[in-house]
């Protein structure tokens, strides 16, 4: 796998530079082909050269992903992704993302494929500023080189040089910066030294480091008259670090913004020294410390700081603090080089995740939860392309015969884009969605696979074209089945078009049994078909179903329906081929409408709703209600009051209302033209009747109304049957299909 890595010059001395150098080395060791582009300086020419070299490498090497070592470089990666379709990651450390003021940097960070964090607190801080980044984090903490840092005797030359014989040594190694004095906490240690010395007269504080705050700290030491107990040797050379650590009896870094595992804490632990760190909110603090390797304290609490140091120096801390070998073993096990390389290997596997594009007509309320789950899957990098903004913008729907805008969020939790629609009359018809830009998106963004929903709109064919030009595999998902009668001429034409078309697709994602049979009829081999069932928003409806009792009582009272009455429910459009079915239901109900314990409720709109209303008036059917269109948040209330859902359609590719109603324990009666019936309706939860047979439908309704025990038993059967028809099954199907792809990850 080719990886482009951009960073400051890693030959410079510094924690971030060292971290990125080791990151690259571990990527190479794991088998990646890493191309490194360093920033060699900060003047205008050097910056321009840096950007040009990045673009040149990106164009010619065509990396799978770009590793961006700092948020400062992230806008470059953002524009490369826009232009060349190459994903990127961004490393974040702490202070640099404490308050991201630039909108461009926020956008770039939010658009990254992954954000690689050292500390949990850093991630929490970013999410407060960029909520959409919450699912993007990967943990890659620093590591300590156990071959470089190890347990040894106190170096005699340093003991003599700093007059430390018989002394209890407190050690801090850090940069002494005026801007960082409150964060690093070294002055806090100096200020509690008088109290420590009272109890431990031979205590000495060795503060190693250089910087613009060194002279001020010297004056603080003089002011407190601590020249004999505080030693300021200046910055340490690399080869001296191990000697400094082994001089110490305790290492302390009471920082506010540098959580465990800060590198100096790891190095001290590798040398077998107990440590004191500042509370930073890290999960790893509790996991590895737990009062075994040192203390985690509130840096601003002087009493806690003093007590922690004294406890260790007096030997009153837990015994494990003084078991140098165990301390070293524990830290190397979790933060040694081998563990670091193991983590990098796992990250490399994530870089190999499938880039999946999904092209759908518009945001659909029961598909969006599936997209959210796909977006969270670590082996899938998802982008959804919409051809039309129906559902998120108020739009007139001809079939509902009214304006529609869904009342639940449809654009959260996944990456999406609305394609410019060139159609003069946007709609669900073939030429209602014309989005030529999809061709460029598929070619430039280099997806591993594109999933297309159906072939009934023009943009689907544009997507096929873009995929064929770029050699991108196509997954096909549709709803079609063979239940509907077609004329010989139409069937001949479908055979003529679909058989060769289907030969070009890599996999077919069947929504159910009848859809599976449809693909088989047109010559698709079984091994290319994967079940990715039609599923509704299970979390939403399950939650509402668990609270249905109160809602049921309130809505029944509002409609003047007795609690012991049987409610028959219809949910859907009252239009076209669904209209006659709705009328059949009303006629079937008419036969039993004299039963005062039975009610019929129609939820839906359409041009044929008036016909039903007139019929109710003419026939004086008083226990039938036509309540009109109900949005997603209102719909669960009607499933709650219902006992039976009837879907009497003359043609229905699936029928998602069946899924929804089953969560509420509704018994299902569906016509034999409803695709969902053959997967979700069995003898234990409902009936299937011949479409158009008013007599049979009426008989089935009678059976349920007159047998309350059967009604309850079948309702329980619905709840049980829907349990496994869920998004987990969808994910299993699509990941199985992805596993069949032969990819060249270069």
Secondary structure, 3 states (H helix, E strand, C coil): CEEEEEEECCCCCCHHHHHHHHHHHHHHHCCCEEEEEEECCCCHHHHHHHHHHHHHHHHHHCCCEEEECCHHHHHHHHHHHHHHCCEEEEEECCHHHCCCCCHHHHHHHHCCCEEEECCHHHHHHHHHHCHHHCCCEEECCCCECCCCCCCCCCCHHHHHHCCCCCCEEEEEECCCCHHHHHHHCHHHHHHHHHHHHHHCCCEEEEEECCCCCHHHHHHHHHHCCCCCCEEEEECCCHHHHHHHHHHCCEEEECCCCCCCCCHHHHHHHHCCCCEEEECCCCHHHHHHHCCCCEEEECCCCHHHHHHHHHHHHCCCCCHHHHCHHHHHHHHHHHHEHHHHHHHHHHHHHHHCCEEEEEEECCCCHHHHHHHHHHHHCCCEEEEEEECCCECCECEEECCCCEEECCCCCCCCCCCEEECCCCCCCCCCCHHHCCCCHHHHHHHHHCCCEEEEECCCCHHHHHHHHHHHHHCCEEEEECCCCCCCCCCHHHHHHHHHHHHHHHCCCCEEEECCHHHHHHHHHCCCCHHHEEECCCCCCHHHHHHHHHCHHHHHHHHHHHHCCCCCCEEEEEECCCCHHHHHHHHHHHHHHHCCCCCCCEEEEEECCCCCHHHHHHHHHHHCCCCEEEEECCCHHHHHHHHHHCCEEEECCCCECCCHHHHHHHHCCCEEEEECCECCHHHHCCCCCEEEECCCCHHHHHHHHHHHHHCHHHHHHHHHHHHHHHCCCCHHHHHHHHHHHHHCCCCCCC
